[in-house]
Structure formats: structure tokens, C-alpha cells
Amino acid sequence: MKQEVEDFLQQMIKSFFAEWPIRPEINLEENDSTISITVHTGRDFMFVQPNPQPVLAVQHLWRIIFKTKFPDLSYRLIVDIGNFRETQQKYIDKLITEAIWQLKASGNAVHMAPMTSFERRLVHSKVAEEAGFVSESEGTGMDRHVVIRVSSE
């Protein structure tokens, strides 16, 4: 990652929290065309409890600011505050285990609750690891959800 990009991101994040009684610890990691931003604030719960919408909103805002500053760069920003990503992965893993158990017991497709695109991507990745099952997204907008079925192959 270019020093200019790293400096900009560090300053952007510090500026975001400047008026808050929070001094964030910031870690930036580059992996292929993704920059992962991990932030620990000491008050992480404000961003992930009772739902993850605040951390997703922060991620969206920071992506817009980044793209405005660096329109020619093809980096994708991933924001993690309060270990949100790890917690979300564990939650999704549990949902998938339950859905597959239900599918095996009934033989009927399992329609999961509506999810964000990030959550659906986690589900599709995890189901792809399970032999004999497939997943697909159905619905539109806020009703978009994942359906898990027994593979026809």
C-alpha cells in the first residue's frame, strides 16, 4: 500500500473520531486489492450492539471518502470495529449448521432470514464448503435472503 494511502486512511479515521471521547487504535492491512481496517475504540459496543448497522454505515462512509480521494485505485475497504467480522462469522456458521441440520431432517429447502450482502456472501462461502448442498440468494432489497437446498449432483 502506498504511504500516501496509508497516511490518508490514518488521518481520515482519526478525524472521524476527533470530536468523540475516543482514541482509536488503528491497524491497516493490505491483501491483494483489499485494505482491511481494524479499529479498537474502547467503546466498540457502540458500533455493533444491538445490531451491526453502525459499523456497516461507517464502512460505507469511509469507502465513499476513500473513492473520492483515490478514484483511480481499485482497493476495496473492509472495516472491522470490535471484532465484528469474527463475531459475525461465528454467528453465520451457527445459522448454517442449524439450517443444514433442518434440511437433512426435513428434505425441504431452508429459507434463511433476510441478510446484508456481506452476510449472504459468508453464507454462500460456508455452504460451498459443505458437500451435497447449494445456496442461492432470492428476493430483492430488504427481503433478499439465502435459500439452502440439497445439491442435485
DSSP file (Angstrom, degrees, kcal/mol; ACC not computed):
  #  RESIDUE AA STRUCTURE BP1 BP2  ACC     N-H-->O    O-->H-N    N-H-->O    O-->H-N    TCO  KAPPA ALPHA  PHI   PSI    X-CA   Y-CA   Z-CA
    1    1 A M              0   0    0      0, 0.0    29,-0.0     0, 0.0    34,-0.0   0.000 360.0 360.0 360.0 135.8    0.0    0.0    0.0
    2    2 A K     >  -     0   0    0      1,-0.1     4,-2.4     4,-0.0     3,-0.2  -0.320 360.0-124.8 -64.5 146.6    1.3    3.4   -0.9
    3    3 A Q  H  > S+     0   0    0      1,-0.2     4,-2.9     2,-0.2     5,-0.2   0.868 112.0  58.1 -60.3 -36.6    2.4    5.6    2.0
    4    4 A E  H  > S+     0   0    0      2,-0.2     4,-2.2     1,-0.2    -1,-0.2   0.898 107.7  46.4 -60.3 -41.3    0.1    8.3    0.7
    5    5 A V  H  > S+     0   0    0     -3,-0.2     4,-2.6     2,-0.2     5,-0.2   0.939 113.6  47.6 -67.1 -47.7   -2.9    5.9    1.0
    6    6 A E  H  X S+     0   0    0     -4,-2.4     4,-2.5     1,-0.2    -2,-0.2   0.924 113.0  48.5 -60.5 -45.5   -1.9    4.7    4.5
    7    7 A D  H  X S+     0   0    0     -4,-2.9     4,-2.4     1,-0.2    -1,-0.2   0.911 111.7  50.3 -61.1 -43.2   -1.4    8.3    5.7
    8    8 A F  H  X S+     0   0    0     -4,-2.2     4,-3.0    -5,-0.2    -2,-0.2   0.938 111.7  47.0 -61.3 -47.4   -4.8    9.4    4.3
    9    9 A L  H  X S+     0   0    0     -4,-2.6     4,-2.5     2,-0.2     5,-0.2   0.917 111.7  50.5 -62.8 -43.8   -6.6    6.5    5.9
   10   10 A Q  H  X S+     0   0    0     -4,-2.5     4,-2.4    -5,-0.2    -1,-0.2   0.939 115.1  43.6 -57.8 -47.4   -5.0    7.0    9.3
   11   11 A Q  H  X S+     0   0    0     -4,-2.4     4,-2.7     2,-0.2    -2,-0.2   0.893 111.6  53.7 -67.4 -40.3   -5.9   10.7    9.2
   12   12 A M  H  X S+     0   0    0     -4,-3.0     4,-2.0    -5,-0.2    -1,-0.2   0.927 112.3  44.3 -59.1 -45.7   -9.4   10.1    7.9
   13   13 A I  H  X S+     0   0    0     -4,-2.5     4,-1.6     2,-0.2    -2,-0.2   0.920 113.6  49.1 -68.8 -44.1  -10.1    7.7   10.8
   14   14 A K  H  < S+     0   0    0     -4,-2.4     4,-0.4    -5,-0.2    -1,-0.2   0.903 111.9  50.1 -61.4 -39.9   -8.5    9.9   13.4
   15   15 A S  H >< S+     0   0    0     -4,-2.7     3,-0.9     1,-0.2     4,-0.4   0.880 105.1  57.8 -64.8 -37.9  -10.6   12.9   12.1
   16   16 A F  H 3< S+     0   0    0     -4,-2.0     3,-0.3     1,-0.3    -1,-0.2   0.890 115.3  35.8 -58.2 -40.5  -13.7   10.8   12.2
   17   17 A F  T ><>S+     0   0    0     -4,-1.6     3,-1.6     1,-0.2     5,-0.6   0.375  87.6 105.8 -94.7   3.8  -13.2   10.2   16.0
   18   18 A A  T < 5S+     0   0    0     -3,-0.9    -1,-0.2    -4,-0.4    -2,-0.1   0.834  83.7  41.9 -57.4 -38.2  -11.8   13.7   16.7
   19   19 A E  T 3 5S+     0   0    0     -4,-0.4    -1,-0.3    -3,-0.3    -2,-0.1   0.454 102.4  85.4 -90.4   0.1  -14.9   15.0   18.4
   20   20 A W  T < 5S-     0   0    0     -3,-1.6     2,-1.2     2,-0.2    -3,-0.0  -0.640  89.2-116.3 -96.5 155.9  -15.6   11.8   20.4
   21   21 A P  T   5S+     0   0    0      0, 0.0     2,-0.4     0, 0.0    -3,-0.1  -0.221  85.6 107.1 -82.5  49.0  -14.0   10.9   23.7
   22   22 A I      < -     0   0    0     -2,-1.2    -2,-0.2    -5,-0.6    20,-0.1  -0.986  52.9-165.7-131.2 134.4  -12.4    8.0   21.9
   23   23 A R        -     0   0    0     18,-0.4    -9,-0.1    -2,-0.4    -5,-0.0  -0.886  28.2-148.0-118.3  97.6   -8.8    7.5   20.8
   24   24 A P        -     0   0    0      0, 0.0     2,-0.6     0, 0.0    17,-0.2  -0.297  10.2-137.8 -71.9 145.8   -8.9    4.6   18.4
   25   25 A E  E     -A   40   0A   0     15,-2.9    15,-2.2     2,-0.0     2,-0.4  -0.911  30.2-160.1 -93.2 126.4   -6.2    2.0   17.8
   26   26 A I  E     -A   39   0A   0     -2,-0.6     2,-0.4    13,-0.2    13,-0.2  -0.925  16.4-177.7-118.9 131.3   -6.0    1.6   14.0
   27   27 A N  E     -A   38   0A   0     11,-2.4    11,-2.8    -2,-0.4     2,-0.5  -0.994   6.6-167.0-127.4 126.2   -4.5   -1.3   12.1
   28   28 A L  E     +A   37   0A   0     -2,-0.4     2,-0.4     9,-0.2     9,-0.2  -0.944   8.1 178.4-113.3 131.3   -4.3   -1.3    8.3
   29   29 A E  E     -A   36   0A   0      7,-2.1     7,-3.1    -2,-0.5     2,-0.5  -0.997  15.6-149.8-133.1 138.6   -3.5   -4.4    6.3
   30   30 A E  E     +A   35   0A   0     -2,-0.4     2,-0.4     5,-0.2     5,-0.2  -0.906  17.4 172.2-107.9 133.6   -3.3   -4.9    2.6
   31   31 A N  E >   -A   34   0A   0      3,-2.8     3,-1.9    -2,-0.5     2,-0.3  -0.908  65.7 -52.8-141.5 110.2   -4.2   -8.2    1.0
   32   32 A D  T 3  S-     0   0    0     -2,-0.4    43,-0.0     1,-0.3    -1,-0.0  -0.444 123.8 -18.8  55.9-118.1   -4.4   -8.3   -2.8
   33   33 A S  T 3  S+     0   0    0     -2,-0.3    43,-2.3    -3,-0.1     2,-0.4   0.066 120.6  94.7-106.1  25.0   -6.8   -5.5   -3.7
   34   34 A T  E <   -Ab  31  76A   0     -3,-1.9    -3,-2.8    41,-0.2     2,-0.6  -0.946  54.8-159.8-119.0 136.0   -8.3   -5.2   -0.2
   35   35 A I  E     -Ab  30  77A   0     41,-2.9    43,-2.5    -2,-0.4     2,-0.5  -0.969  13.2-155.3-111.0 118.5   -7.4   -2.9    2.6
   36   36 A S  E     -Ab  29  78A   0     -7,-3.1    -7,-2.1    -2,-0.6     2,-0.6  -0.826   4.8-162.4 -95.0 126.4   -8.7   -4.2    6.0
   37   37 A I  E     -Ab  28  79A   0     41,-3.5    43,-2.9    -2,-0.5     2,-0.5  -0.940   5.5-171.8-111.1 115.2   -9.1   -1.5    8.6
   38   38 A T  E     -Ab  27  80A   0    -11,-2.8   -11,-2.4    -2,-0.6     2,-0.4  -0.936   6.3-175.1-109.3 126.4   -9.3   -2.8   12.2
   39   39 A V  E     -Ab  26  81A   0     41,-2.7    43,-1.3    -2,-0.5     2,-0.5  -0.975  13.2-170.4-125.2 131.7  -10.3   -0.3   14.8
   40   40 A H  E     +A   25   0A   0    -15,-2.2   -15,-2.9    -2,-0.4    41,-0.0  -0.990  10.6 170.4-118.3 125.3  -10.5   -0.7   18.5
   41   41 A T        -     0   0    0     -2,-0.5   -18,-0.4   -17,-0.2    -1,-0.1   0.585  47.5-118.9-110.4 -13.9  -12.1    2.2   20.4
   42   42 A G  S    S+     0   0    0    -20,-0.1     3,-0.1   -17,-0.1    -2,-0.0   0.270 113.5  60.3  84.2 -12.6  -12.5    1.0   23.9
   43   43 A R    >   +     0   0    0      1,-0.1     3,-1.9     2,-0.0     4,-0.3  -0.224  60.7 141.9-135.5  41.2  -16.2    1.6   23.2
   44   44 A D  T >>  +     0   0    0      1,-0.3     3,-2.3     2,-0.2     4,-0.7   0.786  58.9  75.2 -58.1 -30.1  -16.7   -0.9   20.3
   45   45 A F  H >> S+     0   0    0      1,-0.3     4,-2.0     2,-0.2     3,-0.6   0.787  83.3  68.0 -55.1 -28.5  -20.1   -1.9   21.6
   46   46 A M  H <4 S+     0   0    0     -3,-1.9    -1,-0.3     1,-0.2    -2,-0.2   0.753 104.6  43.0 -63.2 -22.8  -21.5    1.4   20.3
   47   47 A F  H <4 S+     0   0    0     -3,-2.3     8,-1.6    -4,-0.3    -1,-0.2   0.599 125.2  27.5-100.2 -13.5  -20.8    0.2   16.7
   48   48 A V  H << S+     0   0    0     -4,-0.7    -2,-0.2    -3,-0.6    -3,-0.1   0.466  90.2 118.5-130.1  -3.7  -22.1   -3.4   16.9
   49   49 A Q  S  < S-     0   0    0     -4,-2.0    -1,-0.1     1,-0.2     0, 0.0  -0.955  86.6  -2.9-119.0 138.2  -24.8   -3.7   19.6
   50   50 A P  S    S-     0   0    0      0, 0.0    -1,-0.2     0, 0.0    -4,-0.1  -0.989 141.9  -1.5 -83.3  -4.5  -27.6   -4.4   19.3
   51   51 A N        -     0   0    0      1,-0.0     4,-0.2     0, 0.0     0, 0.0  -0.943  66.5-116.0-141.9 165.4  -27.1   -4.7   15.5
   52   52 A P  S  > S+     0   0    0      0, 0.0     4,-2.1     0, 0.0     3,-0.3   0.362  79.8 107.7 -84.8   7.2  -24.2   -4.1   13.1
   53   53 A Q  H  > S+     0   0    0      1,-0.2     4,-2.5     2,-0.2     5,-0.2   0.869  75.3  54.5 -57.6 -39.6  -25.8   -1.2   11.2
   54   54 A P  H  > S+     0   0    0      0, 0.0     4,-2.5     0, 0.0    -1,-0.2   0.934 110.2  45.3 -61.0 -43.8  -23.5    1.4   12.7
   55   55 A V  H  > S+     0   0    0     -8,-1.6     4,-2.3    -3,-0.3    -2,-0.2   0.878 114.2  49.8 -67.9 -34.5  -20.3   -0.4   11.7
   56   56 A L  H  X S+     0   0    0     -4,-2.1     4,-2.2    -9,-0.2    -1,-0.2   0.871 110.6  50.1 -69.0 -35.8  -21.7   -1.0    8.2
   57   57 A A  H  X S+     0   0    0     -4,-2.5     4,-2.6    -5,-0.2    -2,-0.2   0.905 110.4  49.6 -67.5 -41.2  -22.6    2.6    7.9
   58   58 A V  H  X S+     0   0    0     -4,-2.5     4,-2.9     2,-0.2     5,-0.2   0.923 110.6  50.7 -61.7 -44.0  -19.1    3.7    8.9
   59   59 A Q  H  X S+     0   0    0     -4,-2.3     4,-2.2     1,-0.2    -2,-0.2   0.926 111.0  48.3 -59.7 -45.0  -17.7    1.3    6.3
   60   60 A H  H  X S+     0   0    0     -4,-2.2     4,-2.0     2,-0.2    -2,-0.2   0.927 113.1  47.6 -61.6 -46.2  -19.9    2.7    3.6
   61   61 A L  H  X S+     0   0    0     -4,-2.6     4,-2.4     1,-0.2    -2,-0.2   0.930 112.2  48.4 -61.6 -47.0  -19.0    6.3    4.5
   62   62 A W  H  X S+     0   0    0     -4,-2.9     4,-2.5     1,-0.2    -1,-0.2   0.850 109.2  54.2 -65.6 -33.4  -15.3    5.6    4.6
   63   63 A R  H  X S+     0   0    0     -4,-2.2     4,-2.7    -5,-0.2    -1,-0.2   0.916 109.2  47.9 -64.4 -42.2  -15.5    3.8    1.2
   64   64 A I  H  X S+     0   0    0     -4,-2.0     4,-2.1     2,-0.2    -2,-0.2   0.932 113.2  47.3 -64.1 -45.7  -17.1    6.8   -0.3
   65   65 A I  H  X S+     0   0    0     -4,-2.4     4,-1.9     1,-0.2    -2,-0.2   0.921 113.8  48.4 -61.3 -43.9  -14.5    9.2    1.2
   66   66 A F  H  X S+     0   0    0     -4,-2.5     4,-2.9     1,-0.2    -2,-0.2   0.925 111.9  47.9 -62.7 -46.5  -11.7    6.9    0.0
   67   67 A K  H  < S+     0   0    0     -4,-2.7    -1,-0.2     1,-0.2    -2,-0.2   0.838 109.9  53.7 -66.1 -32.6  -13.0    6.6   -3.5
   68   68 A T  H  < S+     0   0    0     -4,-2.1    -1,-0.2    -5,-0.2    -2,-0.2   0.903 115.0  40.1 -66.8 -40.5  -13.5   10.3   -3.8
   69   69 A K  H  < S+     0   0    0     -4,-1.9    -2,-0.2     1,-0.2    -1,-0.2   0.876 131.1  26.5 -75.0 -38.9   -9.8   10.9   -2.8
   70   70 A F    ><  +     0   0    0     -4,-2.9     3,-1.3    -5,-0.2    -1,-0.2  -0.594  67.1 160.8-125.9  69.8   -8.4    8.0   -4.9
   71   71 A P  T 3  S+     0   0    0      0, 0.0    -1,-0.1     0, 0.0    -4,-0.1   0.743  75.5  53.5 -65.7 -22.1  -10.8    7.4   -7.8
   72   72 A D  T 3  S+     0   0    0      2,-0.0     2,-0.3    -5,-0.0    -5,-0.1   0.557  88.7  92.3 -91.0  -7.5   -8.2    5.5   -9.8
   73   73 A L    <   -     0   0    0     -3,-1.3    -3,-0.1    -6,-0.1     0, 0.0  -0.668  62.1-153.7 -88.5 142.8   -7.3    3.0   -7.2
   74   74 A S        +     0   0    0     -2,-0.3    -1,-0.1     2,-0.1     2,-0.1   0.055  45.0 136.7-105.1  26.0   -9.2   -0.3   -7.1
   75   75 A Y        -     0   0    0    -41,-0.1     2,-0.5     1,-0.0   -41,-0.2  -0.405  44.9-144.3 -69.4 147.5   -8.8   -1.1   -3.4
   76   76 A R  E     -b   34   0A   0    -43,-2.3   -41,-2.9    -2,-0.1     2,-0.4  -0.966  13.9-140.8-110.6 129.7  -11.8   -2.4   -1.5
   77   77 A L  E     -b   35   0A   0     -2,-0.5     2,-0.5   -43,-0.2   -41,-0.2  -0.777  15.3-171.9 -94.2 132.8  -12.1   -1.3    2.1
   78   78 A I  E     -b   36   0A   0    -43,-2.5   -41,-3.5    -2,-0.4     2,-0.4  -0.993  10.1-158.3-121.0 123.0  -13.2   -3.7    4.8
   79   79 A V  E     -b   37   0A   0     -2,-0.5     2,-0.4   -43,-0.2   -41,-0.2  -0.868  10.3-176.7-107.8 133.4  -13.9   -2.2    8.2
   80   80 A D  E     +b   38   0A   0    -43,-2.9   -41,-2.7    -2,-0.4     2,-0.5  -0.971   3.9 175.7-130.1 116.9  -13.9   -4.1   11.4
   81   81 A I  E >  S-b   39   0A   0     -2,-0.4     3,-0.8   -43,-0.2   -41,-0.2  -0.982  73.1  -0.3-119.2 129.6  -14.7   -2.5   14.7
   82   82 A G  T 3  S-     0   0    0    -43,-1.3    -1,-0.2    -2,-0.5   -42,-0.1   0.828 123.8 -66.3  67.0  32.9  -15.0   -4.5   17.9
   83   83 A N  T 3> S+     0   0    0    -44,-0.3     4,-2.4    -3,-0.1    -1,-0.2   0.809  86.8 154.8  56.5  31.4  -14.1   -7.8   16.2
   84   84 A F  H <>  +     0   0    0     -3,-0.8     4,-2.8     1,-0.2     5,-0.2   0.895  65.6  53.1 -54.1 -45.2  -17.4   -7.5   14.3
   85   85 A R  H  > S+     0   0    0      2,-0.2     4,-2.3     1,-0.2    -1,-0.2   0.921 111.3  44.3 -62.4 -46.1  -16.3   -9.7   11.4
   86   86 A E  H  > S+     0   0    0      2,-0.2     4,-2.2     1,-0.2    -1,-0.2   0.920 115.2  48.4 -65.0 -43.8  -15.2  -12.6   13.6
   87   87 A T  H  X S+     0   0    0     -4,-2.4     4,-2.1     1,-0.2    -2,-0.2   0.907 112.2  49.4 -61.8 -42.5  -18.3  -12.4   15.7
   88   88 A Q  H  X S+     0   0    0     -4,-2.8     4,-2.7    -5,-0.2    -1,-0.2   0.891 108.6  52.9 -65.1 -40.4  -20.5  -12.3   12.5
   89   89 A Q  H  X S+     0   0    0     -4,-2.3     4,-2.7     2,-0.2    -1,-0.2   0.917 109.6  48.5 -62.4 -43.2  -18.7  -15.3   11.0
   90   90 A K  H  X S+     0   0    0     -4,-2.2     4,-2.0     2,-0.2    -1,-0.2   0.906 112.1  49.4 -62.7 -41.5  -19.3  -17.4   14.1
   91   91 A Y  H  X S+     0   0    0     -4,-2.1     4,-2.2     2,-0.2    -2,-0.2   0.926 112.6  46.9 -63.1 -45.7  -23.0  -16.4   14.1
   92   92 A I  H  X S+     0   0    0     -4,-2.7     4,-2.6     1,-0.2     5,-0.2   0.908 109.3  54.6 -63.9 -42.4  -23.3  -17.3   10.4
   93   93 A D  H  X S+     0   0    0     -4,-2.7     4,-2.3     1,-0.2    -1,-0.2   0.908 109.3  48.2 -57.2 -42.5  -21.6  -20.6   11.0
   94   94 A K  H  X S+     0   0    0     -4,-2.0     4,-2.2     2,-0.2    -1,-0.2   0.919 110.9  50.4 -65.0 -44.0  -24.1  -21.4   13.7
   95   95 A L  H  X S+     0   0    0     -4,-2.2     4,-2.5     1,-0.2    -2,-0.2   0.903 111.6  48.3 -60.3 -41.4  -27.0  -20.5   11.5
   96   96 A I  H  X S+     0   0    0     -4,-2.6     4,-2.9     2,-0.2     5,-0.3   0.909 108.8  52.8 -68.3 -42.2  -25.7  -22.6    8.6
   97   97 A T  H  X S+     0   0    0     -4,-2.3     4,-2.1    -5,-0.2    -1,-0.2   0.926 113.3  44.6 -57.4 -45.1  -25.2  -25.6   10.9
   98   98 A E  H  X S+     0   0    0     -4,-2.2     4,-2.4     2,-0.2    -2,-0.2   0.901 113.0  50.7 -66.0 -41.4  -28.8  -25.3   12.1
   99   99 A A  H  X S+     0   0    0     -4,-2.5     4,-2.5     2,-0.2    -2,-0.2   0.903 111.5  47.3 -65.2 -41.3  -30.1  -24.8    8.6
  100  100 A I  H  X S+     0   0    0     -4,-2.9     4,-2.7     2,-0.2    -1,-0.2   0.892 111.0  51.6 -68.2 -38.7  -28.3  -27.9    7.3
  101  101 A W  H  X S+     0   0    0     -4,-2.1     4,-2.1    -5,-0.3    -2,-0.2   0.934 112.3  46.7 -60.1 -45.4  -29.5  -30.0   10.2
  102  102 A Q  H  X S+     0   0    0     -4,-2.4     4,-2.4     2,-0.2     5,-0.4   0.894 112.2  50.7 -63.0 -41.3  -33.1  -28.8    9.4
  103  103 A L  H  X S+     0   0    0     -4,-2.5     4,-2.9     1,-0.2    -2,-0.2   0.907 110.7  48.1 -64.3 -43.6  -32.6  -29.6    5.7
  104  104 A K  H  < S+     0   0    0     -4,-2.7    -1,-0.2     1,-0.2    -2,-0.2   0.886 114.5  47.1 -63.4 -38.8  -31.3  -33.1    6.4
  105  105 A A  H  < S+     0   0    0     -4,-2.1    -2,-0.2    -5,-0.2    -1,-0.2   0.875 127.8  22.8 -72.0 -38.3  -34.2  -33.7    8.8
  106  106 A S  H  < S-     0   0    0     -4,-2.4    -3,-0.2     2,-0.2    -2,-0.2   0.748  85.4-138.3-103.1 -27.7  -37.0  -32.4    6.5
  107  107 A G     <  +     0   0    0     -4,-2.9     2,-0.3    -5,-0.4    43,-0.2   0.409  65.8 120.9  79.9  -3.3  -35.5  -32.7    3.0
  108  108 A N  S    S-     0   0    0     -6,-0.3    -1,-0.3     1,-0.1    -2,-0.2  -0.689  73.6 -97.8 -95.9 147.0  -37.1  -29.3    2.3
  109  109 A A        -     0   0    0     -2,-0.3     2,-0.6    -3,-0.1    40,-0.2  -0.254  36.5-131.4 -57.0 146.4  -35.2  -26.2    1.2
  110  110 A V  E     -C  148   0B   0     38,-2.6    38,-2.5     0, 0.0     2,-0.7  -0.922  12.3-156.3-108.5 121.8  -34.4  -23.8    4.1
  111  111 A H  E     -C  147   0B   0     -2,-0.6    36,-0.2    36,-0.2     2,-0.1  -0.866  16.2-151.6 -95.7 116.1  -35.1  -20.1    3.6
  112  112 A M        -     0   0    0     34,-3.0     3,-0.1    -2,-0.7   -17,-0.0  -0.390  27.4 -88.1 -83.2 164.7  -33.0  -18.0    5.9
  113  113 A A        -     0   0    0      1,-0.1    33,-0.5    32,-0.1    -1,-0.1  -0.272  60.9 -77.1 -65.1 156.9  -33.9  -14.6    7.2
  114  114 A P        -     0   0    0      0, 0.0     2,-0.3     0, 0.0    31,-0.2  -0.266  60.4-176.0 -56.2 144.4  -33.1  -11.6    5.1
  115  115 A M        -     0   0    0     29,-1.9    29,-0.1    -3,-0.1     2,-0.1  -0.909  28.5 -97.8-140.2 163.4  -29.4  -10.6    5.4
  116  116 A T     >  -     0   0    0     -2,-0.3     4,-2.6     1,-0.1     5,-0.2  -0.329  44.6-104.7 -72.9 166.3  -27.0   -8.0    4.2
  117  117 A S  H  > S+     0   0    0      1,-0.2     4,-2.3     2,-0.2     5,-0.2   0.877 123.1  54.2 -62.5 -36.6  -24.8   -8.7    1.2
  118  118 A F  H  > S+     0   0    0      2,-0.2     4,-2.0     1,-0.2    -1,-0.2   0.936 110.0  45.9 -61.7 -46.9  -21.9   -9.3    3.5
  119  119 A E  H  > S+     0   0    0      1,-0.2     4,-2.3     2,-0.2    -2,-0.2   0.907 111.9  51.4 -64.2 -41.7  -23.8  -11.9    5.5
  120  120 A R  H  X S+     0   0    0     -4,-2.6     4,-2.9     1,-0.2    -1,-0.2   0.899 107.9  52.9 -62.5 -39.2  -25.1  -13.6    2.3
  121  121 A R  H  X S+     0   0    0     -4,-2.3     4,-2.3     1,-0.2    -1,-0.2   0.907 108.5  50.2 -62.6 -41.1  -21.6  -13.8    1.0
  122  122 A L  H  X S+     0   0    0     -4,-2.0     4,-2.3     2,-0.2    -1,-0.2   0.912 111.7  48.9 -61.3 -42.2  -20.5  -15.5    4.2
  123  123 A V  H  X S+     0   0    0     -4,-2.3     4,-3.0     2,-0.2     5,-0.3   0.952 111.1  48.6 -63.1 -49.8  -23.3  -18.0    3.9
  124  124 A H  H  X S+     0   0    0     -4,-2.9     4,-2.0     1,-0.2    -1,-0.2   0.900 112.6  49.1 -59.3 -41.1  -22.6  -18.8    0.3
  125  125 A S  H  X S+     0   0    0     -4,-2.3     4,-0.7    -5,-0.2    -1,-0.2   0.918 114.0  45.2 -63.9 -43.4  -18.9  -19.4    1.1
  126  126 A K  H >X S+     0   0    0     -4,-2.3     3,-0.8     1,-0.2     4,-0.5   0.907 112.5  49.9 -69.8 -41.4  -19.7  -21.6    4.1
  127  127 A V  H >< S+     0   0    0     -4,-3.0     3,-1.5     1,-0.2     6,-0.3   0.875 103.3  61.4 -64.8 -36.2  -22.3  -23.7    2.2
  128  128 A A  H 3< S+     0   0    0     -4,-2.0    -1,-0.2    -5,-0.3    -2,-0.2   0.775 100.2  55.7 -61.0 -25.2  -19.9  -24.2   -0.7
  129  129 A E  H << S+     0   0    0     -3,-0.8     2,-0.6    -4,-0.7    -1,-0.3   0.666  92.4  84.7 -78.8 -17.1  -17.6  -26.0    1.8
  130  130 A E  S X< S-     0   0    0     -3,-1.5     3,-1.2    -4,-0.5     2,-0.1  -0.780  82.2-129.0 -92.8 119.0  -20.4  -28.4    2.7
  131  131 A A  T 3  S+     0   0    0     -2,-0.6     3,-0.1     1,-0.2    -2,-0.1  -0.424  87.9  21.8 -66.5 135.2  -20.7  -31.4    0.4
  132  132 A G  T 3  S+     0   0    0      1,-0.2    19,-2.6    -2,-0.1     2,-0.3   0.508 104.1  93.4  91.3   5.9  -24.1  -32.1   -1.0
  133  133 A F  E <   -D  150   0B   0     -3,-1.2     2,-0.3    17,-0.3    -1,-0.2  -0.958  46.8-171.1-133.2 150.5  -25.6  -28.6   -0.5
  134  134 A V  E     -D  149   0B   0     15,-2.5    15,-2.7    -2,-0.3     2,-0.3  -0.931   6.7-157.5-132.8 159.0  -26.1  -25.5   -2.6
  135  135 A S  E     +D  148   0B   0     -2,-0.3     2,-0.3    13,-0.2    13,-0.2  -0.968  10.2 176.1-135.9 153.4  -27.2  -22.0   -1.8
  136  136 A E  E     -D  147   0B   0     11,-1.8    11,-2.9    -2,-0.3     2,-0.3  -0.985  29.4-115.1-151.4 153.2  -28.6  -19.1   -3.8
  137  137 A S  E     -D  146   0B   0     -2,-0.3     2,-0.3     9,-0.2     9,-0.2  -0.698  33.0-178.4 -90.2 142.2  -30.0  -15.7   -3.0
  138  138 A E  E     +D  145   0B   0      7,-3.0     7,-2.8    -2,-0.3     2,-0.1  -0.927  38.4  33.5-134.5 159.9  -33.6  -14.8   -3.6
  139  139 A G  S    S-     0   0    0     -2,-0.3     2,-0.3     5,-0.2     5,-0.2  -0.190  72.2 -96.5  88.9 177.8  -35.8  -11.7   -3.2
  140  140 A T    >   -     0   0    0      4,-0.1     3,-2.0    -2,-0.1     4,-0.1  -0.934  69.0 -15.4-135.3 157.9  -34.9   -8.1   -3.6
  141  141 A G  G >  S-     0   0    0     -2,-0.3     3,-1.6     1,-0.3     0, 0.0  -0.188 129.0  -4.1  55.7-133.4  -34.0   -5.2   -1.4
  142  142 A M  G 3  S+     0   0    0      1,-0.3    -1,-0.3   -28,-0.1    -3,-0.0   0.635 134.6  59.2 -68.9 -14.5  -34.5   -5.7    2.3
  143  143 A D  G <  S+     0   0    0     -3,-2.0    -1,-0.3   -29,-0.1     2,-0.2   0.379  72.7 126.4 -95.3   3.5  -36.1   -9.1    1.7
  144  144 A R    <   +     0   0    0     -3,-1.6   -29,-1.9    -5,-0.2     2,-0.3  -0.452  35.1 158.3 -67.3 129.1  -33.1  -10.6   -0.1
  145  145 A H  E     - D   0 138B   0     -7,-2.8    -7,-3.0   -31,-0.2     2,-0.4  -0.882  39.4-101.2-145.8 171.7  -32.2  -13.8    1.7
  146  146 A V  E     - D   0 137B   0    -33,-0.5   -34,-3.0    -2,-0.3     2,-0.5  -0.818  22.3-159.1-103.9 140.2  -30.4  -17.1    1.1
  147  147 A V  E     -CD 111 136B   0    -11,-2.9   -11,-1.8    -2,-0.4     2,-0.5  -0.979   7.7-157.5-116.3 129.7  -32.0  -20.5    0.3
  148  148 A I  E     +CD 110 135B   0    -38,-2.5   -38,-2.6    -2,-0.5     2,-0.3  -0.925  18.8 171.7-110.2 130.7  -30.1  -23.6    1.1
  149  149 A R  E     - D   0 134B   0    -15,-2.7   -15,-2.5    -2,-0.5     2,-0.3  -0.859  40.8 -92.1-131.3 164.2  -31.0  -26.8   -0.8
  150  150 A V  E     - D   0 133B   0     -2,-0.3   -17,-0.3   -17,-0.2   -18,-0.1  -0.631  53.8-108.8 -72.3 135.0  -29.7  -30.3   -1.3
  151  151 A S        -     0   0    0    -19,-2.6    -1,-0.1    -2,-0.3   -20,-0.0  -0.383  14.5-143.6 -66.7 142.6  -27.5  -30.4   -4.4
  152  152 A S              0   0    0      1,-0.2    -1,-0.1    -2,-0.1    -2,-0.0   0.543 360.0 360.0 -83.1  -6.4  -28.9  -32.2   -7.4
  153  153 A E              0   0    0      0, 0.0    -1,-0.2     0, 0.0    -2,-0.1   0.447 360.0 360.0 -89.6 360.0  -25.5  -33.5   -8.3
